[in-house]
Amino acid sequence: MRYKISHNLEIVRRYFSIRSMREQWLTLLFAIIILFLWIGLLSKRYAAVIKESSKVSHIIDKQNDWLKNKPAIESKLAIALAHLSQEKTYTSSRLVAKVDTLARAANLRYELAKPQTHIAETFEFHTLQLDVRQASIEELLAFDASIESLFPYISLSSVRINANTQNPKELDARLEITSLELQEIEKT
């Protein structure tokens, strides 16, 4: 191995020595530029690795905090679950039916999207998008009050209101409504 390296260095020295001074300087300059580019790319990779390891370290610290506080979190969850009734929680189909009933009662012109479901350990969260067209502020407030009366089982998670382009007194709105469904919990 040592012979191979020294032999290769000898070939490079011979190649370099038979060149003119100008070619030697250009070759040396080219080698230095390549070296700096390589070092620059290497330092970018190193910085990316350091940044990622910092993120991972932060995530691990957060998870460790959660694990340290597990008994307190579980006791707060038990208290919260004691105040919730599984019969009052809404499945995705019940959410659609309830929002439809409330929107009709508020005299809204609307379209309902298909509900999206996120399943967690204790709850299933159902999110429904309601697009309202040409509504008055009173109609939207009446709908909001009816949704608010169902808290914590149903709530508004996002509201965007725009003035109608044809009649600025009427409003177009996109409401995101979220419900929770309590899953069966095994008693241990």
N, C-alpha and C positions, 0 to 999 in steps of 0.2 A: 504494500500500500504506500509506504514511504517512498519507494523507488518511483512509483507511478506519479506521485505528486511532484517530486523533484524533476522528473523527466518532463512533465507537462509545463512546469515553470521554465525549464530550459528552452523549450520550444517557443514559449511566449517571449522570453528574453531575446532569442535569436530573431524572431519576427519583428520585435520592437527595434532592435539595434540596426537592422538593415534599412530601416525607413529614414527619410529625411527628418530634420529637426522639426519642420512644420507639421509633418504627419504624426510625429511623436507627440507634439503638443496637442494636436487635434484629437488623437486617440486618448490621451490622458484626460483631456477636457470631457470627451464623450463618456469615458468611464466614470468620472466624477459626477457628471449629470445623472447617469444611470444609478449611481450609488445614492445620490440625494433623492431621486424619485422613489427608489426602493425604500429608503429610510422614511420618507414621507408617507408612503402607503402603509408601511409597517406601523408607524405611529398612529395613523387613523384607525387601523384595526385594533391596536392596543387601547386607544381611547374608547372605541365602541365596546370592547370587552369590559373595560372598567365601568363604563356607563351601565351596561346590562347587569354586571355583578352588583352594582350599587342598587339598581332597581330590585333585583332579586333579594338582596339583603334587606331592603326596606319592606318588601312584601313578607318576608320571613319574620321580621320584627313585629309587623302588624298581626300576623297569624299567631305569634307567640303571645302577644297581648290578649288576643281573643281567647286563646287557650288558658291563660292565667285567670281570666275573668269568667271562665265557663260556668262555675257554680252560680255566680251572681246573674249572669245572662239567663241561665236555665230557670232560676227562681223568678226573674222578671217575666219570662215567657209563660211560666205556670200561672202567675198572677193575671197576665193578659188573657190567657186562654180561659181562665175561670170566668172572665167577664163576657166572653163570646159564646154565642149559642150556635151550634152547628146547623140548626134548623133555619136560622136567619141568614146564613151565608148563601151566596149565589153561585150556581154553576154557570157555565157560559151561556147555555140556552135560557136559563132563568134571567140572566143579566140582559140578554137581548129582549126578552118579553117585557121585563120591568122598564127598561129604557124606552121601548116602544110605547108602553102605556103612559109613561110620564111625558114623553114628547107630544103624544096626541092630546093629553090633558092640558098642555101648555100651548096648544094650537100652533105647533111648529111645522114647517115644511122641511123635511129632512130625508137623509139617506143613512142607512146603517151599514157599516162594513162588517165583514166576518170577524168575530172575536179571535184574539190571539191569547194563547194560554202559556204561562210560565209556571212550571211545577217546581216547588221547593219542598223542603222536608216536612213542614207542618201545614203549609198553605199551598193552594193553587191560586195564582193571580190571573184573572181574566181581564183583558183590555179590549175595549170596544171603541171604535171611532164613529162619531156622529157628525155628519156634515149638515148644517142648518143653512137654509137659504131664505132671504127676505124676511127676517124676523125683526120685531121691534125689541127695544131694550127691555120693556116690561115682560115680554114673553120669555126672553133669555133669563131674566132675573127670577121669574116664576119657576122655570125649569131648574135653575141653580138651587133655589130654595128646596124644591122637592128632592133633588139629589142630596143636598146637605142634610136633610132629615133622615137619610138612610145611613149616615156615617156611623160606624167604621166599616160597614159591610160594602157600601158603594161610595165612591168618591170621584171627584173630578181631578185628574192628574195633569191635564194640560188644556188650556183654552186659548184659541186664537180668534180674534174678532176683526173683521174688516168691514168698512162701509161698502154697501152695494154700489156698483158703478152706475147703475141706471137711476137709483133713488137713494141718495145718501142718508135718508132718514131710516132706511131699512138696513139691517146688518146681515152679513154672512159670517158664519162661525164654524170652526172646527173644534169639537170637544173630544177629549180622550177621557173615557170613563173606565175606572178600574174597580173590579170587585174582588173579594177574596172568598175562597171556599176552603173551609176547614176540613182537613183530611182526617180520616179515622186514626186515632192515636191509640197504639197498644199500651195498655196499662202494665207496668212491670213491677 
